[in-house]
Amino acid sequence: GLSGGVSRSRTISRTSYATPALFAAAIMMHGGNRRRYGTYREDEGDACSMKDAGQVDMACFNTIAHDVDSQQQGTSQGVAPVAKPPNFDPQECRTNIHCCHWCLQCETEGCVSTYPRCDEFFASAFDKCTVDDGPNWVLIILIIVCVLILVGLGICLARYCYLRQRQLTCSLFIQRQMEREKLLGSKSFEVPSRLTFSGSCTEQGMETACSYDLNIFENGTFTGTGQDRDGQSEVKGMMVQDGISTQHKIHWIETQNHLRSKVEMEVEGTMTMLPGSSGSDFQIQANYVTRNGSVSGNLKLHSRGTCQTSHVVGSTIGSSSHNEGTNVAVIQGIPCALPNHAIPNSPSPCAVQQSMPLRQSEQLGNGGLQNYAVIGQAVPSSYVRRDV
């Protein structure tokens, strides 16, 4: 039969072979004949097991030494080793018990055939042998096939889960893109026309530095650039005032061009003016996902506002001491005093709140240019320039 495990073994006996000679050959092949002279004890570790010593002794008298009187001789065991004479006649084995021991020492079929009925003695002396036929290749191949099938199924399952997750993430990108494109932008007057943010982006638990420069327009749209460890990117988005002037929903698409590829990601979050900053300190918390869904993460950015040089929007008009009417020039931004245009009574470069309109004059052609404004500390303001 076959034993378990990846090594295949089987048990052979006299009934496994057609003739005693074949069984004797199998015994010699598996080392069953290597034992001490004069004994019929089975050596430890032998693949072939002998029958009881008494049975083997009787088999010696019944096969090889069949003319020896077992009653008179007593036993064939325990005899001292005797070398076979040079001119020994095998026919004398029928009266010589040493032939039984010489027979068991044979290692070839030619040796067995030297002694009459030696093969029969082998077959009678041994019970069985356990034969190791080496690896059970059938079982090994079945195991390998099963392992490959399981690995293949695992890979397919992992691939399916990855594609499914990627598909869901790509759907999220498309959803955010559609939401951004449907927005109608708006911003509170506290938000300046330019903000610079710095902070961190986090992907898969790894945090890296990033920064953004944004140019913000009156309708809530903005453009700008971003910078991270992968390089510079272009930003285009929209902010929407979220009920209160201190918080805005913010959406943008960010594009980063590489040598042979383009990476796009949709960003969604909130921009909040921090308490007490009066329009000078903003924070963005947002999350993003790339178009192909392979990368997603979070942004945490901070901007501390600074004074900005005012920019004139519109055109100046002719001389008038009061110049009431529609033709006015509006200055937007956080006003800063320039060295040769100092704002009176201002203790810092940024203007402080005044109860009366500020007056700032400079020569323009034949007349003077005066600015009238009521502003708050670090708050984007509107200046009306009137020619006097």
DAZI-V586199 format. One record per residue. N is the residue number from 1. D_CENTER is the distance of its C-alpha to the mean C-alpha in Angstrom with 1 decimal. Layout:
BEGIN
n->(N;N)
d_center->(D_CENTER;D_CENTER)
END
This chain:
BEGIN
n->(1;2;3;4;5;6;7;8;9;10;11;12;13;14;15;16;17;18;19;20;21;22;23;24;25;26;27;28;29;30;31;32;33;34;35;36;37;38;39;40;41;42;43;44;45;46;47;48;49;50;51;52;53;54;55;56;57;58;59;60;61;62;63;64;65;66;67;68;69;70;71;72;73;74;75;76;77;78;79;80;81;82;83;84;85;86;87;88;89;90;91;92;93;94;95;96;97;98;99;100;101;102;103;104;105;106;107;108;109;110;111;112;113;114;115;116;117;118;119;120;121;122;123;124;125;126;127;128;129;130;131;132;133;134;135;136;137;138;139;140;141;142;143;144;145;146;147;148;149;150;151;152;153;154;155;156;157;158;159;160;161;162;163;164;165;166;167;168;169;170;171;172;173;174;175;176;177;178;179;180;181;182;183;184;185;186;187;188;189;190;191;192;193;194;195;196;197;198;199;200;201;202;203;204;205;206;207;208;209;210;211;212;213;214;215;216;217;218;219;220;221;222;223;224;225;226;227;228;229;230;231;232;233;234;235;236;237;238;239;240;241;242;243;244;245;246;247;248;249;250;251;252;253;254;255;256;257;258;259;260;261;262;263;264;265;266;267;268;269;270;271;272;273;274;275;276;277;278;279;280;281;282;283;284;285;286;287;288;289;290;291;292;293;294;295;296;297;298;299;300;301;302;303;304;305;306;307;308;309;310;311;312;313;314;315;316;317;318;319;320;321;322;323;324;325;326;327;328;329;330;331;332;333;334;335;336;337;338;339;340;341;342;343;344;345;346;347;348;349;350;351;352;353;354;355;356;357;358;359;360;361;362;363;364;365;366;367;368;369;370;371;372;373;374;375;376;377;378;379;380;381;382;383;384;385;386;387;388)
d_center->(46.9;43.2;41.4;37.8;34.7;33.4;36.6;39.5;42.9;46.2;49.6;52.7;56.4;59.8;59.4;56.4;58.8;62.0;64.0;64.2;63.7;60.3;59.3;60.8;58.8;55.5;56.5;57.2;53.9;52.0;54.1;56.1;59.4;58.4;60.4;63.2;66.6;69.0;66.4;64.7;61.9;58.4;56.3;53.0;50.0;52.0;50.4;53.9;55.8;59.6;61.9;64.0;66.2;69.3;68.3;67.5;70.8;72.6;70.7;72.1;75.7;75.1;73.7;74.3;77.1;78.8;82.4;81.8;83.2;80.3;82.9;84.6;81.5;79.5;75.9;74.0;71.6;72.0;74.0;73.8;72.1;74.6;74.0;75.0;78.3;78.3;80.7;79.4;80.3;77.5;80.2;81.1;77.8;79.5;81.4;78.8;76.0;74.2;73.3;70.8;68.9;69.2;67.8;64.7;64.1;63.8;60.6;61.6;63.3;66.3;66.8;66.7;69.3;71.6;72.4;74.0;71.9;69.1;66.5;68.0;67.8;64.1;63.5;65.6;64.2;60.5;58.8;55.3;52.5;48.7;47.4;43.8;42.9;39.6;36.1;36.1;34.6;34.9;32.8;30.3;29.9;29.6;26.8;24.9;25.5;24.3;21.1;20.5;21.4;19.0;16.1;17.3;17.6;14.1;12.9;15.5;14.7;11.0;12.5;15.3;13.4;11.5;15.0;16.7;14.8;15.3;18.8;19.4;18.2;20.4;23.2;22.8;23.3;26.3;27.7;27.6;29.1;31.9;32.6;32.9;35.2;37.5;38.0;41.4;40.9;43.0;43.0;45.2;47.7;46.0;43.1;44.1;43.8;41.2;38.4;36.0;32.8;30.4;27.5;23.8;20.8;17.7;14.3;11.3;13.7;14.7;18.4;20.3;24.0;25.4;28.9;31.0;34.7;36.1;39.6;40.6;43.5;46.0;44.6;41.2;39.4;37.8;36.3;34.8;32.1;28.8;27.3;23.8;21.9;21.4;25.1;27.8;27.8;30.6;31.1;33.3;33.7;36.0;36.9;38.9;41.0;39.9;43.3;43.9;44.3;41.8;38.7;37.3;34.6;32.8;31.0;30.1;28.3;26.9;26.8;25.4;26.6;25.0;26.6;25.4;23.7;24.4;22.0;23.6;22.7;24.7;25.4;27.3;28.7;31.9;34.1;36.4;39.5;39.4;42.6;45.5;44.1;46.6;44.4;43.1;39.8;37.0;33.5;30.8;27.9;25.7;22.4;21.2;19.2;19.2;21.0;18.2;16.2;13.1;14.0;15.8;17.1;20.4;23.5;26.1;29.1;32.6;35.8;39.1;41.8;44.6;48.0;48.1;51.0;52.6;52.7;55.7;55.1;58.3;61.7;64.6;68.0;71.6;73.5;74.2;74.7;72.7;71.0;70.2;68.7;65.7;65.3;63.1;60.3;57.3;55.2;51.6;49.3;49.5;52.9;53.3;56.6;57.2;59.4;62.4;61.8;61.6;61.7;64.6;64.1;60.3;59.0;55.6;54.4;53.1;55.9;56.6;58.1;61.7;64.3;66.1;64.8;63.9;66.2;65.1;67.5;67.4;69.9;69.2;72.2;75.4;73.8;71.2;67.7;67.0;63.7;63.9;60.9;60.0;56.5;54.3;52.5;49.4;49.7;49.6;53.3;55.8;58.7;61.8;63.7;67.4;69.9;73.0)
END
